[in-house]
Amino acid sequence: CMNFDITNLGSPDEEKKNGTKLQDDQVLIIVDAIEKECLDFSDITRSPFILIPTGLIASGKTTTVKALAEHYSLVVVRTDTIRAYLEKRGYNLTRTVEIAFHLILRVLQQGHGVAIDADIVQKEDRDAIVKLASELSLPIISVKINTPENVILERLDDNNTEREYRGEEAIKRYFE
């Protein structure tokens, strides 16, 4: 599942609407499939908490999540993986966040901690995570990734990555 090409997915805040629209009854089928094919439960200990990185696009959230998830034995839920999974099967990406929340809930209900590798810039998404943590009496640990602007701009201008937008334009679109 992690071998999907995710370089052409576009920015996370502009979910693609082309492709087949997922129907309500298909969402949980997709959640089941992603849980089986993409989530790694090996060597996971029961350390229930929610880890959320915050930071700008290209700030190193994924790298940080990977290291912390490994250290604290957390299951990682990545919206990039969900997008790649849906896109490879011809679905549009409009329900990516909903699928992520289903996966997060399943991981937590099984007693595992979860690291959320996603841009959680929408207030309603942050509120939903806080509500879920409260209902399950779990702590949320937020890690702020404060990468220097010149490093972010270098990463966004890197010609070795395919991005729809580069440099400052990518940052501007990230906040739209």
Disulfide bonds with the S-S distance in Angstrom:
Cys1-Cys38 1.60
